[in-house]
């Protein structure tokens, strides 16, 4: 599994062990070709697309890397497309079967257009206040303490796309 920029993962295998093992079922955003559906993420329960990086909104948005790409409700914004202002919930699932869930934690760095209002694990807020970024670049890392189930878990990023002029995309990385 590549080192991810949205989610930097660490799972401690037992309370007495100092060793850590990555969660192999939790994936970065944008692990597909630009304009394709992201196989691991959804937005508001529908397809999340790996955003076309051939033009707008790149420039304001931080460039893609080999380990993660931006995802958004539309595959491309190059022609000035826009997303409706409002709430967008980006979600993924991961399975902790074979791990000691009570010792798991997730640390992640994030970039968003426009802001994150909450992060939920299995429908429960992690209780972190996210600052509104002044640019579309990675923000300081956040760690989710143990709130995980022994099996399948759901991770959700609740974001706000602020009102803006034409060419107002929503995005998460």
C-alpha positions in Angstrom: 0.0 0.0 0.0 1.5 3.4 -0.9 2.1 6.0 1.7 -1.0 8.1 1.6 -1.5 11.8 2.0 -5.1 11.9 3.0 -4.8 9.1 5.4 -1.5 8.2 7.0 -2.2 4.9 8.8 -0.8 3.2 11.8 -2.3 0.2 13.6 -0.7 -1.1 16.8 -1.2 -4.8 16.8 -1.3 -5.3 20.5 -1.2 -3.2 23.7 2.1 -4.8 24.6 3.7 -4.5 21.2 5.7 -1.4 19.9 5.3 -2.7 16.4 2.8 -1.1 13.9 1.2 -2.5 10.8 -0.6 -0.5 8.1 -4.3 -1.1 7.6 -4.3 -2.7 4.1 -7.9 -2.0 3.4 -7.9 1.8 3.8 -6.9 3.7 0.7 -5.9 7.2 -0.4 -8.2 9.4 -2.4 -7.9 9.2 -6.1 -6.3 5.8 -6.7 -7.5 5.7 -10.3 -6.9 7.6 -13.5 -8.0 11.2 -13.7 -11.7 11.4 -14.7 -12.4 7.8 -13.6 -14.5 6.7 -10.7 -12.6 6.3 -7.4 -13.1 2.6 -6.5 -12.7 3.3 -2.8 -14.6 6.5 -2.1 -18.1 7.9 -2.5 -19.6 11.4 -2.3 -23.1 11.7 -0.8 -23.5 7.9 -1.5 -22.7 8.3 -5.2 -19.6 8.1 -7.4 -16.6 10.0 -6.4 -14.5 11.0 -9.4 -10.7 11.4 -9.6 -10.6 15.0 -10.7 -9.2 15.9 -14.2 -5.8 17.5 -13.4 -5.3 18.9 -16.9 -6.5 22.4 -16.0 -8.8 24.2 -13.6 -9.1 23.7 -10.6 -5.4 22.8 -10.6 -3.4 25.9 -10.0 -5.4 26.8 -6.9 -5.6 23.1 -5.9 -2.3 21.5 -4.9 -1.0 19.2 -7.6 -1.7 15.5 -7.5 1.1 13.1 -6.4 1.9 9.5 -7.0 0.2 8.6 -3.7 -3.1 10.5 -3.9 -5.3 12.6 -6.1 -8.2 15.0 -5.6 -11.7 13.5 -5.7 -14.8 15.5 -6.5 -18.5 15.1 -7.6 -17.6 15.7 -11.2 -14.8 14.2 -13.3 -13.7 17.5 -14.8 -14.0 21.3 -14.2 -11.9 22.4 -17.1 -14.8 24.0 -18.8 -15.7 26.1 -15.7 -18.2 23.6 -14.3 -19.4 24.2 -10.8 -20.8 22.2 -7.8 -23.8 23.4 -5.8 -22.8 25.1 -2.6 -23.6 22.9 0.4 -22.6 19.8 2.3 -20.7 17.0 0.6 -19.9 13.8 2.5 -16.9 11.8 1.3 -16.9 8.2 2.6 -14.8 5.0 2.5 -14.9 1.8 4.4 -12.1 -0.3 5.8 -11.9 -3.7 7.5 -10.0 -4.3 10.7 -10.6 -8.1 10.7 -7.3 -9.6 11.7 -6.2 -6.5 13.7 -6.7 -5.6 17.3 -9.3 -2.9 16.7 -9.0 -1.5 20.3 -5.4 -0.5 19.5 -5.9 1.1 16.1 -5.5 4.7 15.3 -5.5 6.7 12.0 -3.5 9.9 11.3 -4.3 11.9 8.2 -3.3 15.0 6.4 -6.0 16.7 4.4 -6.7 19.3 1.7 -10.2 20.4 0.9 -12.2 22.9 -1.2 -13.7 24.7 0.9 -13.8 23.4 4.5 -14.3 20.3 6.6 -17.1 20.5 9.2 -16.6 17.1 10.7 -15.0 13.7 10.4 -17.0 10.7 11.5 -16.0 7.1 12.3 -18.9 4.7 12.2 -21.3 7.7 12.4 -19.6 9.2 15.5 -17.8 12.5 15.3 -14.1 12.4 16.2 -14.7 15.7 18.0 -11.9 17.7 16.2 -12.4 21.3 15.1 -11.0 21.8 11.6 -9.8 25.3 10.7 -10.9 26.8 7.4 -7.8 26.5 5.2 -6.6 29.7 3.4 -5.4 27.6 0.5 -6.1 24.2 -1.1 -2.9 22.6 0.3 -2.3 20.0 2.9 -3.2 21.0 6.4 -1.6 19.7 9.7 -2.0 16.0 10.5 -4.9 14.9 12.7 -5.1 11.6 14.6 -8.3 9.6 15.2 -8.0 7.8 18.5 -9.5 4.4 18.9 -13.2 4.4 17.9 -13.0 1.4 15.7 -15.0 -1.8 15.3 -13.3 -5.3 14.9 -14.8 -5.6 11.4 -15.9 -3.1 8.7 -15.6 0.5 9.7 -16.8 3.7 7.8 -14.8 6.9 7.7 -16.6 10.0 6.5 -15.4 13.6 5.8 -18.2 16.1 6.0 -17.2 19.1 3.9 -18.8 22.4 2.9 -18.6 23.8 -0.6 -19.0 27.5 0.0 -21.0 29.7 -2.4 -19.0 31.2 -5.1 -18.9 32.3 -8.7 -18.9 30.0 -11.7 -16.2 27.4 -11.5 -16.8 26.5 -7.9 -15.8 22.9 -7.4 -16.0 20.8 -4.3 -13.0 18.5 -3.6 -11.1 16.5 -1.1 -7.7 15.0 -0.9 
